[in-house]
Amino acid sequence: MEGGYSQVKIFVTGGAGYIGSHVVKALGEQGHDVLVYDNLVTGNRWAVLYGSLVEADLADRKTLVEILRQFKPDAVMHFAASIVVPESVAHPVKYYFNNTACTAGLIKAMLECGVGKLIFSSTAAVYGTSGVPPIKETAPLAPINPYGTSKMMSEVILKDTALAHDDFRYVSLRYFNVAGADGQARIGQAYKEATHLITRALKTAKGEMERLDIYGTDYPTPDGTCIRDYIHVEDLAGAHALALDYLASGGASEVFNLGYGHGFSVREVVSAVRKITGIGFSVAEAGRREGDPPELVAANEKIKAVLGWKPLRDDLDHIIRTAWRWEMKLGGK
């Protein structure tokens, strides 16, 4: 795993979820002392491969402060959040509470307990449809759904807190489309209702879904379908280790995109999944979904230059292959 800072104590919220568990695995492999704090609503106990797990909610302020004071972490990594865009539209208050209010509560608890370093799990959804690909960190923030807005508001809270408190610094990582799984198929996406394209395509190949719907085939792209920047979850985990090193060495608060800098269309993903699985599953064309930008691709020069991040798994076939091995194993979970 990337990163080379001496062993430290890391408090990880949402560390039993898909992305959090891969980061916990990577931190554990590097020898760090990890404490996972997760309510297990969408996370899984078996996904925590290293460290200890406290089953509790971020909204439980008494427990949060108590655990922070006992553990005395050197830094916090914050993954706990609700992440389904359509659900955020239907239940906005849930998202503003779980994502924004609970982030503010976590920061307040950190300040009270003398913990001054935070790595925040953000999203490309903060850009909405305003950015011209490849999207730079300086692009206007114009989210088009409560999920993106809840993350943007959390970033505002982080920025204002860092300005007000000299002993508080953060790194916000804006993820593009995270996919793939642990190379040994120990952990991966395990959501009850899959929303990611690659996972849905694989579940269709397995026969768990009748067909895969393609939403929109008339976009101004080479094949008419949306283009997205897919990043392997283990490359994403490596970026978190580098962000930890950066803050530990005195780096100032920063925001970075986290993607490969190029994308694949929906049809290209479908073709790759069919090739790797060897299964010609059913696909149906449907109308556009409101708010889907034609192309969402990260400009990643900043994270490469400042953190020294190097993508090691920039290969769509590899991403799908690791996800497929995990899907084939998932039935036993």
N, C-alpha and C positions, 0 to 999 in steps of 0.2 A: 504494500500500500504506500501511496505517496505520503510525504510528510516525515519529518525527522526530529520533532521536538521531544524533549525528555518526557518521561511518563508523567501524566497528570490525571486529575480526577474530573470526569465529565458527567454532568447531569443531563440526561437526554429525555425530553418530553416526547411522547408518541413513539418511543423506541421499539414498540412491538408491532408497528405498522410496516407497510411495504418498504418505503424509503428509509424510515428510521432504523429498521432492523438490519438493513444492509450497512448503514453507517456504523451501527453498534458492532456488527461483525468485524468491520474493518478496524475500528478503534481497539477492539479486543485483541485482534491479531497483532496490533502494534504494541500491545502491552499496557494500554491505558486502563485505569480503574473506572468502570462505567456503572452508573446507576440509572436504570430506566424507570420513568414515571409515566404510567399509561393506565387509562381506565378500561382498556380492553373492549371497548364498544366496537371498534373496527380492527383492533390489533389482536394478536394471538400470542399466548404465553410461550408456545413452542418456538416462536420466531426469534426469541431473545437468546442468542447463542453464547453471549458473554455477559459478565457482570451480574448485577442483582436487579430484581424487578419489584417495584412498589406499585400495587394496584390501587390507584387513586385518581381523582379528577382534578384538573387544574382549577376548577371552580371551588374546590375544597381548600380555602385559603389557610385554615389552621394546619392541615396536614402538609400542604406545600411548604409553608414557612418552617414547620418543624423538621421536615426532611432536609431542606436546604441547610438549615443550621447544623443538623447532625452530620451530614455528608461533607459540608464545606468544599464544594466543587471549585476548581480553578476556572471552569467555563461551563456555560449552558448551551446545548444545541436544542433548538425548539422546532419539532416537527408536528406536534399535536394540533390537528385542525380538521375541519370538515372540508371536503374537496370536490364534491359532485356539483358541477355547474347547474344542471337543470333543477336539482334539489334546492340550490341557493336561490333560484328565481321563485320557487314555490314557497320556500320557508326562509326568507331573508333574515328574520330576527335570530334564528338558530345560528346562522353564519356570522352575524355581527357579534353575537355573544361568544360562541365557541372560538372564533378566530381573532376578533379584535379585542373584545373585553377581556378574554382570558389571557391574551398576550400582554395587555396592559397590567393585568393582575400579576403575571409572572415577572414582569420588569419591576413592578413595585416591590414584590417579595425579594427579588435579587438585590435591589438597592438596600432594603432593610437588613439583609443578611451579608452585605459586603461582597457580593459577587458582581464583578464588573465586565465580564466578557460574554457576548451572546452571538451565536451563529444562527441566523433565522432562515427558515424554509419559506421562500417566497415563490413567485410564479410569473411566467410570461403573460398571464392573464391581466396583469396590471397595465399592460400596454393597450389592451382592447384591440380595435381594428385600425388604430391611428398610425402605427409604425410602418415604415417602408422597409421591407426586408433587404439585407439582413438588419435586424433591429438593434440599435445601439442603446446602451444604458441611459443615454441622454435624450432618448425619444420621449415625447409627452406621455404622461400617465393618464390614460382615459379608459378605464375598465368599463365593460358593458354588461356586467352581471354582479350580483352581490358577492359572489366568491372573490372575484378580482378586486372589487372595491374593499372587501374586508381585509385583504392582504395589503393593499395600498395604504389603508388607514393604519395598519400595524407598522408599516414602514415609516409613516409620518411620526408615529409615537416613538419609534426607535431614534429617528433623526433628532427630534426635539429633546429626548432624554439625554442623548449624547452631547447636545449643545449645552444642556443645563448642568450636567454632571461630568466633570473632568475625569473621574475614575470609571466611567462607563463607556465601553466601545463595542461595536458590533460589525458583523459582516452579514449582509443580506444577499442570498443567492437566489436569483430568479430562474427557476427551472423551466426548460422547454418540455418536450414530451419524453418523460422518463419511461424506460422499458427494459426488458431483459430480466435476468435472475442470476442468483449466485451460481458460479461455475460448477459447484458440486451439487446443485439442486437441493440445497438444504432449506432455502427460503426463497420466496418470490411473491408475486401478487396473489392474494387470497381473498379478494373482496367477494361478498355474496352476490352483488350485482355488478358485473364487470362493465366499465365504461370506456376503457382504453381500447383503441382500434386493434392493436396487435393481440391483446388478450382476448378480445371478442372474436377475432378471426380464428385464433387457436381453439377456442371453445366451440366454434362452429365446426371446425375440422374434427374435433373430438365427438361431435354429435350432441353436445349439450345445448346447442342453439340450432333452430331449424334453418336459419339463413343469416347472412351478414348483410345488413343494410348499408348502402353507400349514400350518404346524404349530400346530394348535389353533384351533378355531372356537367354543369355548364359554366364552371368558373374559368377565368382567364389564365389558365395554366395549360401546359402542353397536352395533357389528356383530359382536361375538364374537371378533375377532382382536386380537392385541397391538398396542399403540400405542407408537411410538418417536419420539424427538426427532432429526430429521435436520438436520445442519449442513453447509453447503457448505464444502469443503476450503479454498477461498480465504479465506473468513471466518475459518476456523480459523488459517490462516497469518497473517492480520492480527493476531490475538490474540497470536501469538508475538513479533511485532515490538513490540507494546505492552508485553509482559512484559519484553523486553530493555530498553526505555526505562526501565521501572519499576525494574529492578535497577540500571541504570546511574546513575539519579538518587538511589540510596541507599535504595530501598524495602526493607522487611523481608521475610523469607521468608514466602510466602503460598501458599494453595491456592485454585484457582478452578475452578468448573464451566465447561464450554464447550459450550453448546447454545443453541437458540433460545427455549426456555421453553414450547414447545407441540409436540404430536406428531401423527402420522398413523398410522392403522391399516394393517395389512398389505393389507387389501382396498382401501383408498384409494390405496396405493402402486401396487398392481396396476392399478387403474383409470387412474391417471395415466400409467403406462408404456404401457398399451394406447392411450391417447389420443394421446400424443406420438409413438409409433412407428407408429401406424396398423395395428398387427398384433394380431390376437386370439389370442394364444398360449394354450396349454393350461395349466390350473391344476388341481391335485388337492388335496383336503383330507386332511390327515393328523392323527394324534394330537398332543397337546402334547409338547413337549420338556421334560424335567426342568429346573427352575430358571429357566424363562422367566417374568419378572414380567409381569402384565397390562399395566402402563403404566410407561414409563421416560422421564421428562421432567425437564429441568434447571430449577432455579431459577437464573437468570443475573443477578440484581440486583447481586451482589457484583462480578463482573468488569466490569460496566458502570460501577458507581460508582467502583471503585478504579483500574481501568486505562483507563476511558473508552472501552471497546470498544463499537462500534456494528455490529450485523449489517447487511450491505449486500446480501445475496443470500438473504434469508429468503423463499424461494419454491420450493415443491416442484417445480413445472413447470420452473423454471430449473435446479434441481439435476439433474433427470432429463435435461433437454435437453443439458446440457454433458456428462453421462456418456454419453449416447447418441452424440453426435458423436465422443467418444473411442472408444467401442466400435466404431463403424463404421470408424475409422481403425486400430484395434488390429491388424487382420489383417496390416498391413504391417510390424509390429514383429518 
